[in-house]
Amino acid sequence: MAEVGAGSGGSSSSRREEINGAGLSSMDSLESRWVFQDEDDSEIDDEEDDDDYDDGPHLAGVDSDDEDTQDQRLIRTGPRIDSFDVEALEVPGAPRSDYEDFGMGRKIVLAFQTLGVVFGDVGTSPLYTFSVMFSKAPINGNEDVIGALSLVLYTLILIPLIKYVLVVLWANDDGEGGTFALYSLICRHAKVSLLPNQLPSDARISSFRLKVPSAELERSLKIKERLETSLTLKKLLLVLVLAGTSMVIADGVVTPAMSVMSAVGGLKVGVDAIEQDEVVMISVAFLVILFSVQKFGTSKVGLAVGPALFIWFCSLAGIGIYNLLKYDTSVLKAFNPVHIYLYFKRNSVKAWYALGGCLLCATGSEAMFADLCYFSVQSIQLTFVFLVLPCLLLGYLGQAAYLINNPSGEEQPFFYSIPGGMFWPIFLIANIAALIASRTMTTATFSCIKQSTALGCFPRLKIVHTSRKFMGQIYIPVINWFLLVVCLIVVCSISSINEIGNAYGIAELGVMMMTTILVTIVMLLIWQINIVIVLSFVIFFLGLELTFFSSVLWSVTDGSWIILVFAVIMFLIMYIWNYGSKLKYETEVKQKLSMDLMRELGCNLGTIRAPGIGLVYNELAKGVPAIFGHFLTTLPAIHSMIIFVCIKYVPVPMVPQSERFLFRRVCPKSYHIFRCIARYGYKDVRKENHQTFEQLLIESIEKFIRREAQERQLESDGDEDTDNEEDSSLSRVLIAPNGSVYSLAVPLLAEFGSSSNNPISEASTSEEVTADLAVDPSFSDAEHGLERELSFIRKAKESGVVYLLGHGDIRARKDSWFIKKLVINYFYAFLRKNCRRGIANLSVPHSHLMQVGMTYMV
């Protein structure tokens, strides 16, 4: 259960210090913002304030001290502050990663576990890489073997090692990897999300904090401005992310098919009577077993299969060394890249076809990034560089040495190259490794789907957390069995390893290209590194991947089109869900109740206020949802205390427990209406007991109200001392926990009247405030008002808590386009009907639930 904490601290009603004249703010806060200011701009515009009952301060303007300049100027501003922002300043930070405090011993254990979770896919690539390559470009001499080997060696060095291990792994989002983690990272630094539910207070989360600007700041800001102002670029970025994610899911289908089929295919080498049909049947049985044990979790399975993969990699290295010494050590000259040129010169078009098979040696590279949430960057890098890569290189060198002396074994070079007495033990280990490898992209698929769900791009599904220590280790039952069904269809319909390998290449390259583009944006926008390095990275790797992609697309008619169709279906599901969710949210924003209407209704809201607390769940982060008006017109009475609860996902992996909940009054004090925003990262767990939730919620509201009383007293002190500071050019200030500078003059709540803009004489500590309150004659009235409100809340809690759920559905207007009607009224409606309800994570008895339906026309 996530603890509810409103946080407490120093004065939070104060506004940011205004800087008059020519000088700019001297704040050194990490949260200050850098923006461009045109020559005729006189102030920095901020987001429109919401409709909640709050006359909190707005961002003070920054006056130009050089009105004649014709160029854009780079200036730094402080953050916009409202009551949500102020409260967010008061909560402490939290550790950013589950793994950052681990010692070297624990990291070595994690590195051992990565063998069974991350490297199974790339580790089993020697089973099929050469066989697929030579099926497209048969061996016509020793130079063909050397050239093909050189291609494989440099593909392994360039893609898995240089691109992923040395570059891409560092583009993680606080320990999370994958295409959606990159998208989240970009969303945090530029407002490119199509769902308009961002709040300034989101940037106050400790894991949300941005970097101090670097020397490449100007270029980064221009890119940021371009991304934020162009709807086309926002949509294009989302399409790239969804396309990459759909390819990851497709990869989760084809990886088990390829790994298991290639391993079981070794039976045809050991037993002459085995036919392809028997291989397919055995593969189907293995796949059913594989997906059935997925529910036991990554940690448990990783510990169990880690030793098996370690034996497998040692076997690869041992067989490679044996074949090198027995057959031909001249294959070592394949490290000279000139043999790649000679290979293409001799085979031309056939060599180009063989590129699709060559790529298979790098399959599983994306798994290193997508499965990053399960382990640390260091453990993955350590394992790949010092164990996985050397063993793979030795394995391919050994197979090439065997083929130079036995070119007829090109159909199954791995199994033919095994020493006679070791065939069956190695065959058993190979099948175990293949089963383990099949899990690699399955776990990556789970991770990507959870991320996409949290960011509003996939229907909500039941997610099972398989580890109490590491929240990133998950299992999604529906996806697990769905992948099994599709995988069995692929195995039974495409029985040829070569055709499955081509489908494998399509899925893998689709993910790789999307990752390259997104990492390039991260380099420009966030890392802010030299433009030459960025261009070198994107031109080289994207060009390389496009070359591979052209090869696999040429053979798409062989049967690999099935994977493309599957990926397109997954893409459409995610895009339709995002499109429908965006329309629904925008419509709710447009139809929210105005504050004028709430004031006209009065504190009784035009109905009877019955004792108790009503928790109104809605998706709006601002304003009063229209569904609340539906409750007022439908129910004979409404609860004496109303709390609008908004479950909001922010683009960070995890929100610390102490920063989870923020509160605000929605109406004047007599209305007893509050807003609670519950913020979650896409890695957070939502599994809450309703009784504990209610208790912590009430405790947090009490803290919020007590802090209000302290702020009001500070404001009254400011009013008394105003006359003493009329001639001061700069106000006395309060230093907030994040380092920003704030005045103490503006009230948090408008119902306390207009506060003077003049500053107080000095900033008081909490102890000084307490001493002042003791001698203030008005303190007793304020104290009695505070106790009355707290007593009212406790009595409302004793009367009971009811969850008011509004199910808002959307329908396309009659005059809408046919495609929109089809998408909204049928496809999106089907997904929404069959997805998991947002309240499903709260174990609330039916007697405490009250539901009202509402349909929006979009």
C-alpha positions in Angstrom: 0.0 0.0 0.0 1.4 3.3 -1.0 1.5 5.7 2.0 -0.4 8.9 1.7 1.7 11.8 2.6 0.9 15.4 2.2 4.2 16.4 3.6 5.0 19.2 5.9 7.7 21.9 6.3 8.2 25.6 6.2 6.0 28.2 4.8 4.6 27.2 1.4 2.1 30.0 0.7 4.9 32.4 -0.2 5.4 33.4 -3.8 8.6 33.6 -5.8 10.6 36.7 -5.2 10.0 39.3 -7.9 13.0 40.9 -9.5 12.5 44.4 -10.6 14.7 46.6 -12.8 17.5 45.2 -15.0 18.6 42.3 -12.9 17.5 38.7 -13.2 16.9 36.2 -10.5 20.0 34.9 -8.9 18.4 31.6 -8.0 20.7 28.6 -8.4 17.9 26.0 -8.0 18.0 22.9 -10.2 14.4 23.5 -10.9 14.8 26.9 -12.5 14.0 27.0 -16.2 15.8 28.3 -19.2 13.7 29.8 -22.0 14.0 32.0 -25.1 12.7 35.6 -24.8 11.9 37.5 -28.0 12.8 41.2 -28.4 9.3 42.4 -27.7 8.5 40.0 -24.8 8.1 41.6 -21.5 7.3 38.6 -19.4 7.4 34.9 -19.4 4.0 33.3 -20.0 3.1 30.3 -18.0 0.4 27.7 -18.0 -3.1 28.8 -17.5 -4.2 28.4 -13.9 -6.9 25.9 -13.2 -10.4 26.5 -12.0 -9.8 25.4 -8.4 -10.6 27.9 -5.6 -7.1 29.4 -5.3 -5.9 32.9 -5.8 -2.3 31.7 -5.4 0.5 33.6 -7.0 1.4 33.5 -10.7 4.9 33.7 -12.1 6.2 37.2 -11.8 7.2 38.9 -15.1 10.8 39.3 -15.9 11.3 42.7 -17.4 13.6 43.2 -20.4 16.7 45.3 -19.7 17.5 45.7 -23.3 14.5 46.6 -25.3 16.4 47.4 -28.5 17.9 44.0 -29.1 16.6 42.2 -32.2 17.7 38.6 -31.2 16.3 36.0 -29.0 17.8 36.0 -25.6 18.4 33.0 -23.3 17.1 33.7 -19.8 16.5 31.7 -16.7 13.3 31.9 -14.8 12.0 30.4 -11.6 9.3 27.7 -11.5 5.6 28.6 -11.5 4.2 28.2 -8.1 0.6 27.4 -7.1 -0.6 25.5 -4.0 0.2 22.1 -5.6 3.7 23.3 -6.4 4.3 24.7 -3.0 3.2 21.5 -1.3 5.4 19.5 -3.6 8.4 21.5 -2.5 8.1 20.3 1.1 8.5 16.6 0.6 11.9 14.9 0.7 13.6 13.1 -2.1 14.1 9.4 -2.3 16.7 6.9 -3.7 16.5 6.8 -7.5 17.3 3.2 -8.1 16.9 -0.2 -6.5 20.4 -1.1 -7.4 22.5 2.0 -6.7 23.5 1.0 -3.1 24.5 -2.6 -4.0 28.0 -3.7 -3.3 30.2 -5.4 -5.7 29.3 -8.9 -4.4 25.6 -8.2 -5.0 26.3 -6.8 -8.4 28.1 -10.0 -9.3 25.1 -12.1 -8.2 22.9 -9.8 -10.4 25.3 -10.3 -13.3 24.9 -14.0 -12.9 21.1 -13.7 -12.9 21.2 -11.6 -16.1 22.4 -14.7 -18.0 19.1 -16.4 -17.5 16.9 -13.3 -18.2 18.7 -11.0 -20.6 21.3 -12.9 -22.6 19.5 -16.1 -23.4 18.4 -14.7 -26.8 21.7 -13.5 -28.1 23.4 -16.5 -26.5 21.5 -19.0 -28.6 22.1 -17.2 -31.9 25.0 -19.6 -32.9 22.3 -22.3 -33.3 20.9 -20.7 -36.4 22.9 -17.7 -37.7 25.3 -19.5 -40.1 22.6 -21.9 -41.3 20.3 -19.1 -42.3 23.1 -17.1 -43.9 24.4 -20.0 -46.0 20.9 -21.0 -47.1 20.7 -17.6 -48.9 24.4 -17.5 -50.1 25.8 -21.1 -50.3 29.5 -21.8 -49.6 31.6 -21.7 -52.8 35.0 -21.7 -51.2 36.9 -20.9 -48.0 36.8 -17.2 -48.6 33.0 -17.3 -48.4 33.2 -18.8 -44.9 35.8 -16.2 -43.9 33.7 -13.3 -45.3 30.5 -14.5 -43.6 32.4 -14.9 -40.3 33.8 -11.4 -40.7 30.3 -10.0 -41.2 29.1 -11.8 -38.0 32.1 -10.7 -35.9 31.7 -7.0 -36.8 27.9 -7.1 -36.4 28.4 -8.4 -32.9 30.9 -5.7 -32.1 29.0 -2.8 -33.7 25.4 -3.5 -32.6 25.3 -5.3 -29.2 28.6 -4.0 -27.9 29.1 -0.4 -29.2 25.5 0.7 -29.7 23.7 -1.0 -26.9 26.2 -1.8 -24.1 28.3 1.4 -24.5 25.6 3.9 -25.6 21.9 2.9 -25.4 22.0 1.4 -21.9 22.9 4.9 -20.5 19.8 6.4 -22.0 17.7 4.6 -19.4 14.9 6.3 -17.5 16.0 5.9 -13.9 16.8 2.2 -14.4 14.0 1.6 -16.9 14.7 0.6 -20.5 12.8 0.2 -23.7 11.1 2.4 -26.2 8.5 3.7 -23.7 11.2 4.5 -21.2 12.9 6.7 -23.8 9.5 8.3 -24.6 9.0 9.0 -20.9 12.4 10.5 -20.6 11.7 12.8 -23.6 8.3 13.8 -22.2 9.9 14.8 -19.0 12.2 17.3 -20.7 9.7 18.5 -23.3 5.9 18.7 -23.3 5.4 16.3 -26.2 2.7 14.1 -24.6 -0.6 14.3 -26.4 -2.6 13.8 -23.2 -3.0 17.3 -21.7 -2.9 16.4 -18.0 0.5 17.7 -17.1 0.8 19.9 -14.0 3.7 22.2 -13.0 3.8 20.3 -9.7 4.9 17.2 -11.5 8.3 18.7 -12.0 8.7 18.9 -8.2 9.0 15.1 -7.9 12.5 14.3 -6.9 13.0 11.8 -9.7 11.6 14.4 -12.2 14.4 16.9 -11.7 16.1 18.1 -14.8 19.8 18.7 -15.4 21.5 22.0 -15.0 22.0 23.4 -18.5 25.2 22.6 -20.4 27.2 24.3 -23.1 24.9 22.9 -25.7 21.8 24.5 -24.1 20.8 26.8 -26.9 20.5 24.0 -29.5 18.7 21.8 -27.0 16.1 24.5 -26.2 15.5 25.1 -29.9 14.7 21.4 -30.4 12.5 21.5 -27.3 10.6 24.5 -28.5 10.1 22.9 -31.9 8.9 19.6 -30.4 6.5 21.4 -28.0 4.9 23.7 -30.6 4.5 21.2 -33.5 1.5 18.8 -33.2 2.8 16.9 -36.2 6.1 16.2 -34.5 4.3 15.1 -31.3 2.2 12.7 -33.3 5.2 11.4 -35.3 7.2 10.8 -32.1 4.2 8.9 -30.6 3.9 6.8 -33.8 7.6 5.9 -33.7 7.3 4.8 -30.0 4.2 2.8 -30.7 5.8 1.2 -33.8 8.9 0.2 -31.7 6.7 -1.2 -28.9 4.6 -3.2 -31.4 7.9 -4.7 -32.8 9.0 -5.6 -29.2 5.7 -7.5 -28.7 6.2 -9.2 -32.1 9.7 -10.1 -31.1 8.2 -11.7 -28.0 6.4 -14.0 -30.4 9.1 -14.9 -32.8 11.9 -15.3 -30.3 10.5 -18.5 -28.7 9.6 -19.9 -32.1 13.1 -19.4 -33.5 15.1 -20.5 -30.4 13.1 -23.6 -29.7 12.8 -24.7 -33.3 16.5 -24.4 -34.0 17.5 -26.3 -30.8 15.0 -29.1 -31.3 16.1 -29.2 -35.0 19.4 -30.7 -33.8 17.5 -34.0 -33.5 17.7 -34.4 -37.2 21.5 -34.5 -36.9 21.6 -37.0 -34.0 18.7 -39.2 -35.2 18.3 -39.8 -39.0 14.7 -40.9 -38.7 13.5 -37.6 -37.3 11.5 -35.5 -39.8 10.5 -31.8 -39.7 6.9 -32.6 -38.5 8.2 -34.3 -35.4 10.5 -31.3 -34.7 7.4 -29.0 -34.9 5.4 -31.2 -32.5 8.2 -31.4 -29.9 8.7 -27.6 -30.3 5.0 -27.0 -29.5 5.2 -29.1 -26.4 8.3 -27.2 -25.2 6.7 -23.8 -25.8 3.6 -24.8 -23.8 5.8 -25.7 -20.9 7.9 -22.5 -21.3 4.9 -20.1 -21.1 3.4 -22.1 -18.2 6.4 -21.5 -15.9 6.5 -17.8 -16.7 4.3 -17.0 -13.7 7.0 -18.0 -11.3 8.8 -14.7 -11.9 12.0 -13.4 -13.1 14.1 -13.6 -9.9 13.2 -17.2 -9.2 13.6 -18.4 -12.7 16.7 -16.3 -13.2 18.4 -17.9 -10.3 17.4 -21.4 -11.5 18.5 -20.9 -15.1 21.5 -18.7 -14.5 23.8 -21.8 -14.0 22.3 -23.5 -17.0 23.2 -20.5 -19.2 26.6 -20.3 -17.7 27.3 -23.9 -18.7 25.9 -23.1 -22.2 28.3 -20.2 -22.7 31.2 -22.2 -21.4 30.2 -25.0 -23.8 30.1 -22.5 -26.7 33.6 -21.3 -25.9 34.9 -24.9 -25.3 33.5 -26.2 -28.6 34.9 -23.1 -30.4 38.4 -23.6 -29.0 38.3 -27.3 -29.8 37.3 -26.7 -33.5 39.9 -23.9 -33.9 42.7 -26.1 -32.7 41.5 -29.2 -34.6 40.5 -27.7 -38.0 41.9 -24.3 -38.9 43.1 -21.3 -37.0 43.3 -19.3 -40.2 39.8 -18.1 -39.6 41.2 -15.6 -37.1 42.0 -13.4 -40.1 38.3 -12.7 -40.3 38.9 -9.9 -37.8 40.3 -8.0 -40.8 37.2 -6.1 -42.2 38.5 -6.3 -45.8 37.1 -9.8 -46.0 33.6 -8.2 -45.8 34.3 -6.2 -48.9 35.7 -9.4 -50.7 32.6 -11.3 -49.6 30.3 -8.8 -51.3 32.5 -8.6 -54.3 32.3 -12.3 -54.9 28.6 -12.9 -54.0 27.0 -9.5 -54.8 23.2 -9.9 -54.5 23.4 -13.2 -52.6 25.6 -11.6 -50.0 23.0 -8.8 -49.6 20.4 -11.5 -49.0 22.7 -13.1 -46.4 22.6 -9.9 -44.4 19.2 -10.9 -43.0 20.8 -14.1 -41.6 23.8 -12.2 -40.3 21.7 -9.9 -38.2 20.4 -12.9 -36.3 23.7 -12.9 -34.4 22.7 -9.6 -32.8 19.1 -10.6 -31.9 18.5 -10.1 -28.3 20.4 -6.8 -28.2 17.2 -4.9 -27.6 16.5 -7.3 -24.7 19.5 -5.9 -22.9 17.8 -2.5 -22.9 14.2 -3.5 -22.6 15.0 -5.8 -19.6 17.0 -3.2 -17.9 14.3 -2.8 -15.2 15.1 -6.2 -13.9 18.8 -5.5 -13.4 21.3 -2.7 -13.2 23.3 -1.2 -16.1 26.6 -2.3 -14.6 25.6 -5.9 -14.1 24.5 -6.2 -17.8 27.6 -4.5 -19.1 29.9 -6.6 -16.9 28.3 -9.9 -18.0 28.3 -9.0 -21.7 31.8 -7.7 -22.0 33.6 -10.3 -19.9 31.5 -13.5 -20.5 28.9 -13.3 -23.2 30.8 -11.6 -26.0 34.0 -13.7 -25.7 32.1 -16.9 -25.7 30.0 -15.9 -28.7 33.1 -14.9 -30.7 34.8 -18.2 -29.9 31.6 -20.1 -30.9 31.4 -18.5 -34.3 35.1 -18.9 -34.9 34.9 -22.6 -34.1 31.9 -23.1 -36.5 33.8 -21.3 -39.3 36.9 -23.5 -38.7 34.7 -26.6 -39.0 33.0 -25.4 -42.2 36.2 -24.7 -44.0 37.0 -28.4 -43.8 33.4 -29.6 -43.9 31.4 -27.2 -46.2 28.6 -29.8 -46.5 27.6 -29.1 -42.9 26.3 -25.7 -43.6 22.6 -26.7 -42.9 23.3 -27.3 -39.1 26.9 -26.1 -38.5 26.6 -25.9 -34.8 25.4 -29.4 -34.2 27.7 -30.9 -36.8 30.7 -29.2 -35.2 30.1 -30.8 -31.8 32.7 -33.5 -30.9 31.1 -37.0 -31.3 31.0 -38.0 -27.7 29.6 -34.7 -26.5 26.7 -34.5 -28.9 23.8 -35.5 -26.6 24.9 -33.6 -23.5 25.4 -30.4 -25.6 22.1 -31.1 -27.4 20.4 -31.2 -24.0 22.1 -28.0 -22.8 21.2 -26.3 -26.1 17.5 -27.1 -25.7 17.6 -25.8 -22.1 19.3 -22.6 -23.3 16.7 -22.2 -26.1 13.8 -22.5 -23.6 15.5 -19.9 -21.4 16.2 -17.6 -24.4 12.5 -17.8 -25.3 11.7 -16.0 -22.0 14.0 -13.1 -22.8 11.7 -11.1 -25.0 8.7 -12.3 -23.1 9.9 -10.5 -20.0 10.8 -7.5 -22.1 7.3 -7.5 -23.6 5.8 -7.5 -20.1 7.9 -4.5 -19.1 7.0 -2.5 -22.3 3.3 -3.1 -21.9 3.3 -2.0 -18.3 5.1 1.2 -19.3 2.7 1.8 -22.2 -0.3 1.2 -20.0 0.9 3.7 -17.4 1.5 6.4 -20.1 -2.0 5.9 -21.6 -1.1 3.9 -24.7 -2.3 0.4 -23.8 -5.5 -0.9 -22.2 -5.2 -1.7 -18.5 -4.5 -5.4 -17.7 -3.9 -7.4 -14.6 -0.2 -7.2 -13.6 1.3 -9.6 -11.1 4.4 -8.5 -9.3 6.6 -11.5 -8.9 9.2 -9.9 -6.5 8.6 -8.0 -3.3 12.1 -6.4 -3.5 12.2 -5.4 -7.2 8.9 -3.8 -8.4 10.0 -4.0 -12.0 9.8 -7.8 -12.1 6.3 -8.5 -13.4 4.1 -11.0 -15.1 1.0 -10.2 -17.2 -1.2 -13.4 -17.5 -3.3 -12.2 -20.5 -0.3 -11.2 -22.5 1.5 -14.4 -21.6 -1.2 -16.7 -23.0 -1.8 -14.4 -25.9 1.9 -14.6 -26.9 1.7 -18.4 -26.5 -1.2 -18.7 -28.9 0.4 -16.5 -31.6 3.7 -18.3 -31.2 2.1 -21.7 -31.7 0.4 -20.3 -34.9 3.8 -19.1 -36.2 5.5 -22.4 -35.5 2.8 -24.5 -37.1 2.3 -22.3 -40.1 6.0 -21.4 -40.8 7.9 -24.6 -40.2 11.1 -23.5 -42.0 13.8 -22.0 -39.8 14.9 -19.7 -42.7 11.4 -18.1 -43.0 11.1 -17.7 -39.2 14.6 -16.2 -39.2 13.5 -13.6 -41.7 10.5 -12.7 -39.6 12.8 -12.5 -36.6 15.0 -10.0 -38.5 12.0 -7.8 -39.4 10.8 -7.6 -35.7 14.3 -7.0 -34.3 15.3 -4.4 -36.9 12.0 -2.5 -36.4 12.9 -2.1 -32.7 16.5 -1.2 -33.3 15.7 1.6 -35.7 13.1 3.1 -33.4 15.6 3.0 -30.5 18.3 4.6 -32.7 16.0 7.6 -33.5 14.8 8.0 -29.9 18.3 7.8 -28.5 19.3 10.5 -31.0 16.6 12.8 -29.6 17.8 12.0 -26.1 21.4 13.0 -27.1 20.2 16.3 -28.6 17.6 17.2 -26.0 18.9 15.8 -22.7 22.5 14.8 -23.0 23.3 17.9 -25.0 26.5 16.5 -26.5 28.5 17.6 -29.5 26.5 17.7 -32.7 29.2 15.8 -34.6 29.0 12.9 -32.2 25.2 12.8 -32.5 25.3 12.9 -36.3 28.0 10.2 -36.4 25.8 8.0 -34.2 22.6 8.4 -36.1 24.0 8.3 -39.6 26.2 5.2 -39.0 23.8 3.1 -37.0 20.6 4.0 -38.7 22.3 3.6 -42.1 23.5 0.1 -41.0 20.1 -0.9 -39.7 18.4 0.3 -42.9 20.8 -1.8 -45.0 19.9 -4.9 -42.9 16.2 -4.0 -43.1 16.3 -3.8 -46.9 17.6 -7.3 -47.0 14.9 -8.9 -44.8 12.1 -6.9 -46.4 13.1 -8.4 -49.8 12.1 -11.9 -48.5 8.9 -10.8 -46.7 6.7 -12.9 -49.0 8.3 -16.1 -47.7 5.9 -16.2 -44.7 7.4 -13.6 -42.5 4.6 -11.2 -43.4 2.6 -12.8 -40.5 4.9 -11.0 -38.0 4.3 -7.7 -39.8 0.6 -8.2 -39.7 0.8 -9.0 -36.0 2.9 -5.9 -35.3 0.4 -3.7 -37.2 -2.5 -5.1 -35.1 -0.7 -4.3 -31.9 0.2 -0.9 -33.2 -3.5 -0.2 -34.0 -4.6 -1.4 -30.5 -2.2 1.0 -28.8 -2.9 3.9 -31.2 -6.7 3.6 -30.9 -6.5 3.4 -27.1 -4.3 6.5 -26.9 -6.6 8.3 -29.4 -9.7 7.4 -27.5 -8.2 8.3 -24.1 -7.1 11.6 -25.4 -10.5 12.5 -26.8 -12.2 11.4 -23.6 -9.9 13.5 -21.4 -10.2 16.6 -23.7 -14.0 16.3 -23.6 -14.0 16.0 -19.8 -11.9 19.2 -19.6 -14.2 21.1 -21.9 -17.3 20.0 -19.9 -16.0 20.5 -16.4 -18.2 22.5 -14.0 -17.4 26.1 -13.7 -16.6 27.6 -10.3 -19.4 30.2 -10.8 -21.9 27.4 -10.9 -20.4 25.9 -7.7 -20.7 29.2 -6.0 -24.3 29.7 -7.1 -25.2 26.3 -5.7 -23.9 27.3 -2.3 -22.2 25.2 0.3 -25.0 22.6 0.3 -24.5 22.2 -3.5 -28.2 22.5 -4.1 -29.0 19.3 -2.3 -28.8 17.7 1.1 -25.3 17.1 2.7 -25.4 13.8 4.4 -22.7 12.8 7.0 -19.8 11.0 5.5 -17.0 11.2 3.1 -17.4 10.7 -0.7 -14.3 9.9 -2.7 -15.1 10.9 -6.3 -12.6 9.1 -8.7 -12.0 11.0 -11.9 -9.2 11.5 -14.4 -9.2 15.3 -14.3 -6.1 16.9 -12.8 -7.8 20.4 -12.8 -11.4 21.6 -12.2 -14.6 19.9 -11.1 -15.5 17.0 -13.4 -18.8 17.0 -15.2 -19.6 13.6 -13.7 -19.9 15.3 -10.3 -22.8 17.3 -11.7 -24.3 14.0 -12.7 -24.0 12.8 -9.2 -25.7 15.9 -7.8 -28.7 15.5 -10.2 -28.9 11.7 -9.7 -28.5 11.2 -6.0 -31.0 12.5 -3.4 -28.1 13.7 -1.2 -24.4 14.2 -1.3 -21.8 13.6 1.4 -20.8 16.3 3.8 -17.2 16.0 2.7 -16.1 15.5 -0.9 -12.7 14.5 -2.1 -11.9 14.4 -5.8 -9.3 11.7 -6.3 -7.3 11.8 -9.5 -5.0 8.8 -10.2 -2.3 10.4 -12.3 0.7 8.8 -14.0 3.7 11.0 -14.5 6.6 10.4 -16.8 9.0 9.0 -14.2 9.6 5.4 -13.3 8.7 5.8 -9.6 7.3 8.5 -7.3 8.6 8.3 -3.8 6.0 7.4 -1.2 6.3 10.8 0.6 5.6 12.6 -2.7 2.7 10.5 -3.8 -0.3 12.7 -2.7 -1.0 16.4 -3.1 -4.1 18.2 -1.7 -5.9 21.4 -2.5 -9.2 23.0 -1.6 -11.6 23.2 -4.6 -14.2 25.6 -3.1 -14.4 27.9 0.0 -13.9 26.3 3.4 -17.6 25.9 4.1 -18.0 23.6 1.1 -15.6 20.9 2.6 -14.5 19.9 -0.9 -10.9 18.9 -1.6 -8.8 17.6 -4.5 -6.3 14.8 -4.0 -3.9 14.0 -6.8 -2.3 10.6 -6.4 0.8 10.5 -8.6 2.3 7.3 -9.8 5.3 6.5 -12.0 5.0 3.8 -14.6 7.1 1.5 -12.5 5.0 2.0 -9.3 2.7 -0.6 -7.8 -0.9 0.1 -7.1 -2.2 -2.5 -4.8 -4.0 -0.7 -2.0 -6.2 -1.9 0.9 -9.1 0.5 1.1 -9.2 0.8 4.9 -5.5 1.7 5.1 -6.0 4.0 2.2 -8.8 5.9 3.9 -6.9 6.2 7.2 -3.8 7.6 5.5 -5.9 9.9 3.4 -7.6 11.5 6.5 -4.3 11.8 8.2 -2.8 13.6 5.2 -5.8 16.0 4.9 -5.3 16.9 8.6 -1.7 17.7 8.0 -2.7 19.8 5.0 -5.2 21.8 7.1 -2.8 22.3 9.9 -0.2 23.6 7.5 -2.8 26.0 6.1 -3.4 27.4 9.5 0.4 28.0 9.9 0.5 29.7 6.5 -2.4 32.0 7.4 -0.7 33.0 10.5 2.4 33.8 8.5 0.3 35.9 6.2 -1.3 37.8 9.0 2.2 38.5 10.4 3.1 39.8 7.0 0.1 42.2 7.0 1.2 43.7 10.3 4.8 44.2 9.3 4.1 45.7 5.8 4.4 49.3 6.8 7.9 48.8 8.1 9.1 47.7 4.7 7.5 50.0 2.2 10.8 51.4 1.1 12.6 48.1 0.6 13.6 47.3 -2.9 13.7 43.6 -2.3 11.5 41.6 0.0 12.6 39.3 2.8 12.5 35.7 1.5 12.1 32.1 2.4 14.5 29.5 1.1 12.5 26.5 0.0 13.8 22.9 0.4 14.8 22.8 -3.2 16.9 26.0 -3.0 14.4 28.4 -4.7 13.7 31.8 -3.2 10.2 32.8 -2.2 8.5 35.8 -0.6 6.2 35.3 2.3 3.5 37.7 1.3 0.8 36.0 -0.7 -1.9 33.8 0.8 -2.4 30.2 -0.2 -6.2 30.5 -0.1 -8.2 33.3 -1.7 -10.8 33.1 1.1 -8.4 34.9 3.4 -8.7 38.0 1.2 -6.2 39.9 -0.8 -2.8 39.9 0.8 -0.6 42.9 0.5 2.1 42.6 -2.2 4.6 44.2 0.2 7.0 41.9 1.9 7.3 41.1 5.6 10.3 42.3 7.6 12.0 38.9 8.0 11.5 35.2 7.4 10.6 33.3 10.5 11.6 29.8 11.3 9.0 27.3 12.5 10.1 27.9 16.1 9.7 31.7 15.8 6.3 31.3 14.2 5.2 29.2 17.2 6.4 31.9 19.6 4.6 34.6 17.7 1.3 32.6 17.7 1.4 32.3 21.5 1.2 36.1 21.9 -1.2 36.8 19.1 -4.7 37.7 20.4 -6.3 36.4 17.3 -4.7 33.0 17.6 -7.4 31.5 19.8 -10.0 32.1 17.1 -7.8 30.6 14.5 -7.1 27.7 16.7 -10.8 27.1 17.4 -11.5 27.2 13.7 -8.8 24.7 13.0 -10.1 22.3 15.7 -13.7 22.6 14.4 -12.7 21.7 10.9 -10.6 18.7 12.1 -13.4 17.6 14.3 -15.8 17.8 11.3 -13.4 15.6 9.3 -13.2 13.0 12.0 -17.0 12.8 12.4 -17.4 12.5 8.6 -14.9 9.6 8.7 -16.8 7.9 11.5 -20.0 8.2 9.4 -18.3 6.2 6.6 -16.5 6.5 3.4 -18.2 5.8 0.0 -16.4 5.5 -3.3 -18.3 7.4 -6.0 -17.2 6.1 -9.4 -18.2 7.7 -12.6 -17.8 5.6 -15.7 -17.5 8.0 -18.5 -17.8 6.5 -22.0 -17.4 8.3 -25.3 -19.4 8.1 -28.6 -18.7 9.7 -31.9 -21.1 12.5 -32.9 -23.5 11.7 -35.7 -21.9 14.1 -38.1 -18.4 12.6 -37.5 -16.4 10.8 -40.3 -17.2 7.1 -40.8 -13.6 6.1 -39.7 -14.0 8.0 -36.5 -17.3 6.4 -35.7 -15.8 3.0 -36.4 -12.8 3.6 -34.3 -14.6 5.2 -31.3 -17.9 3.4 -31.3 -16.6 -0.1 -31.9 -12.9 -0.6 -31.6 -12.2 1.8 -28.6 -15.5 0.8 -27.0 -14.5 -2.9 -27.3 -11.1 -2.3 -25.7 -12.6 -0.2 -22.9 -15.2 -2.8 -22.1 -12.7 -5.5 -21.8 -9.9 -3.7 -20.0 -9.3 -3.7 -16.3 -11.2 -1.0 -14.4 -9.1 1.6 -12.6 -10.7 0.8 -9.3 -9.7 -2.9 -9.5 -6.6 -2.3 -7.5 -8.6 -1.2 -4.5 -10.3 -4.0 -2.5 -13.5 -2.0 -1.9 -16.6 -3.9 -0.7 -19.6 -3.4 -3.0 -21.5 -1.8 -0.1 -19.0 1.1 -0.3 -19.3 1.6 -4.0 -21.7 3.9 -5.9 -21.4 4.1 -9.7 -22.9 6.5 -12.2 -22.5 6.2 -15.9 -22.1 9.2 -18.3 -21.6 9.3 -22.1 -19.7 12.1 -23.8 -20.2 12.9 -27.5 -16.9 13.6 -29.2 
